[in-house]
Amino acid sequence: MTIKNLNFNSSNRVLVTGGAGFIGSNLCETLLENGNKVICLDNFATGKRENITPLLENQNFTLIEGDIRDLDTCHKACNSVDYVLHQAALGSVPRSINDPITSNDVNVSGFLNMLVAARDAKVKRFVFAASSSTYGDSTNMPKVEDIIGNPLSPYAITKYVNELYATIFSTTYGLETIGLRYFNVFGRKQDPNGAYAAVIPKFVMQLMNHESPVVNGDGSFSRDFTYIDNVIQMNIRAIASINKEAINTVYNVAYGERTDLKQLITLLKEYLGEFDPKIKDVETIYGPQRTGDVPHSLASINKAKTLLGYSPEYSIESGLKEAVNWYWKNLK
Ligand SMILES: NC(=O)c1ccc[n+]([C@@H]2O[C@H](COP(=O)([O-])OP(=O)(O)OC[C@H]3O[C@@H](n4cnc5c(N)ncnc54)[C@H](O)[C@@H]3O)[C@@H](O)[C@H]2O)c1
């Protein structure tokens, strides 16, 4: 992806934590393509070596294999860095319900280590992956940044605590921070396997194998599914912005439309059906609803548009076509 018209000086040193993961590896790739030096810190808890294998040949890319729960490692990674894009965390609501202690250690204590290291290294800005889960049980629609509800899972608590700590580091130590509340991101390199896989890659893999996708609930739950390139754009805008009003705050990162799971499966069958018409006949199975899932999620992206000039390039349809093409070429 090319960084267009974003007023971004491309000779920065950028630390991407979680850089071997889905979002992090896409960020590393774009930053390198645009001439930056990239340091990737990852412990491969959920990230994949193959996500960064092609990047290892690039002399502007440095891999630090390490854990954000270790403060010394965070200090080492932040050394001489201009910007931090902090993506490392244990994602997934069910994972945090099964093991809240590890989620808290990584997502809260690890986050705090990274803030301390970024502050000590005097980085120019600390941009971090927040989450739409922070809206919790709020029924307000679309979600606007300053109205949140009560968290519905340990994961949601960890992501909200990140925002609170970032604010304190801005006000107390003058560290510039921006939190990006991602809404159900999808696209190339997202892991389709494992118990905690996200719904789009999981359904794509099942459909490609002519297996029935299993929906939690009746398929009426909806999400503001967001294509990876829109997320990359927001990260770059967040580090490039020179608007002082745009920093030390949080933004929704989404497309601004919601799609329910039934509609999602219809679209996936249509796009995958172009490669293999039999996929159109695969039946869907509806199962029980999952604990901690919010029924509907839709973002207002007005704040990102106004303060950061965000203009999402990919709709759910155009993003899904790209994602499906990638999965068919790479994983079929
Ligand atoms: N994908 C989404 O829809 C979504 C939505 C909201 C928020 N987020 C957040 O975005 C970020 C990236 O998510 P993703 O979807 O790319 O997930 P991912 O699991 O693919 O990436 C997370 C990366 O962090 C690394 N990591 C985990 N624990 C670590 C540790 N202790 N030390 C160092 N590295 C560690 C993993 O190995 C992995 O490479 C996470 O903070 C996640 O909570 C993602």
The ligand as an SDF file (V2000), in Angstrom:
LIG
                    3D

 44 48  0  0  0  0  0  0  0  0999 V2000
   -8.0750   -7.6130   14.5660 N   0  0  0  0  0  0  0  0  0  0  0  0
   -9.0430   -6.8710   15.0750 C   0  0  0  0  0  0  0  0  0  0  0  0
  -10.1890   -6.8760   14.5860 O   0  0  0  0  0  0  0  0  0  0  0  0
   -8.7940   -5.9900   16.2610 C   0  0  0  0  0  0  0  0  0  0  0  0
   -9.8800   -5.2620   16.8020 C   0  0  0  0  0  0  0  0  0  0  0  0
   -9.6400   -4.4310   17.8950 C   0  0  0  0  0  0  0  0  0  0  0  0
   -8.3690   -4.3120   18.4240 C   0  0  0  0  0  0  0  0  0  0  0  0
   -7.3530   -5.0730   17.9080 N   0  0  0  0  0  0  0  0  0  0  0  0
   -6.0140   -4.9350   18.4960 C   0  0  0  0  0  0  0  0  0  0  0  0
   -5.0800   -4.7470   17.4590 O   0  0  0  0  0  0  0  0  0  0  0  0
   -3.8200   -5.3100   17.8340 C   0  0  0  0  0  0  0  0  0  0  0  0
   -3.3170   -6.2590   16.7500 C   0  0  0  0  0  0  0  0  0  0  0  0
   -4.2810   -7.2920   16.5950 O   0  0  0  0  0  0  0  0  0  0  0  0
   -4.1600   -8.4070   15.4750 P   0  0  0  0  0  0  0  0  0  0  0  0
   -5.5280   -8.6880   14.9950 O   0  0  0  0  0  0  0  0  0  0  0  0
   -3.1000   -8.0560   14.5030 O   0  0  0  0  0  0  0  0  0  0  0  0
   -3.7270   -9.6560   16.3690 O   0  0  0  0  0  0  0  0  0  0  0  0
   -2.5000  -10.6710   16.2060 P   0  0  0  0  0  0  0  0  0  0  0  0
   -2.7130  -11.7010   17.2770 O   0  0  0  0  0  0  0  0  0  0  0  0
   -2.3770  -11.1260   14.8120 O   0  0  0  0  0  0  0  0  0  0  0  0
   -1.2600   -9.7480   16.5790 O   0  0  0  0  0  0  0  0  0  0  0  0
   -0.8270   -9.4990   17.8770 C   0  0  0  0  0  0  0  0  0  0  0  0
    0.6850   -9.6430   17.8880 C   0  0  0  0  0  0  0  0  0  0  0  0
    1.1740   -9.3570   19.2100 O   0  0  0  0  0  0  0  0  0  0  0  0
    2.1640  -10.3210   19.5170 C   0  0  0  0  0  0  0  0  0  0  0  0
    2.2520  -10.4540   20.9650 N   0  0  0  0  0  0  0  0  0  0  0  0
    1.3260  -11.0010   21.8140 C   0  0  0  0  0  0  0  0  0  0  0  0
    1.7830  -10.9980   23.0610 N   0  0  0  0  0  0  0  0  0  0  0  0
    3.0170  -10.4330   23.0270 C   0  0  0  0  0  0  0  0  0  0  0  0
    3.9880  -10.1730   24.0130 C   0  0  0  0  0  0  0  0  0  0  0  0
    3.7890  -10.4990   25.3070 N   0  0  0  0  0  0  0  0  0  0  0  0
    5.1530   -9.5890   23.6400 N   0  0  0  0  0  0  0  0  0  0  0  0
    5.3790   -9.2820   22.3390 C   0  0  0  0  0  0  0  0  0  0  0  0
    4.4940   -9.5220   21.3540 N   0  0  0  0  0  0  0  0  0  0  0  0
    3.3170  -10.0860   21.6970 C   0  0  0  0  0  0  0  0  0  0  0  0
    1.6800  -11.5910   18.8680 C   0  0  0  0  0  0  0  0  0  0  0  0
    2.6770  -12.5760   18.7090 O   0  0  0  0  0  0  0  0  0  0  0  0
    1.1370  -11.0540   17.5580 C   0  0  0  0  0  0  0  0  0  0  0  0
    2.1510  -11.0260   16.5610 O   0  0  0  0  0  0  0  0  0  0  0  0
   -4.0460   -5.9470   19.2020 C   0  0  0  0  0  0  0  0  0  0  0  0
   -3.6680   -5.0070   20.1860 O   0  0  0  0  0  0  0  0  0  0  0  0
   -5.5390   -6.1690   19.2480 C   0  0  0  0  0  0  0  0  0  0  0  0
   -6.0290   -6.1940   20.5680 O   0  0  0  0  0  0  0  0  0  0  0  0
   -7.5300   -5.9000   16.8340 C   0  0  0  0  0  0  0  0  0  0  0  0
  1  2  1  0
  2  3  2  0
  2  4  1  0
  4  5  1  0
  4 44  2  0
  5  6  2  0
  6  7  1  0
  7  8  2  0
  8  9  1  0
  8 44  1  0
  9 10  1  0
  9 42  1  0
 10 11  1  0
 11 12  1  0
 11 40  1  0
 12 13  1  0
 13 14  1  0
 14 15  2  0
 14 16  1  0
 14 17  1  0
 17 18  1  0
 18 19  2  0
 18 20  1  0
 18 21  1  0
 21 22  1  0
 22 23  1  0
 23 24  1  0
 23 38  1  0
 24 25  1  0
 25 26  1  0
 25 36  1  0
 26 27  1  0
 26 35  1  0
 27 28  2  0
 28 29  1  0
 29 30  1  0
 29 35  2  0
 30 31  1  0
 30 32  2  0
 32 33  1  0
 33 34  2  0
 34 35  1  0
 36 37  1  0
 36 38  1  0
 38 39  1  0
 40 41  1  0
 40 42  1  0
 42 43  1  0
M  CHG  2   8   1  16  -1
M  END
$$$$
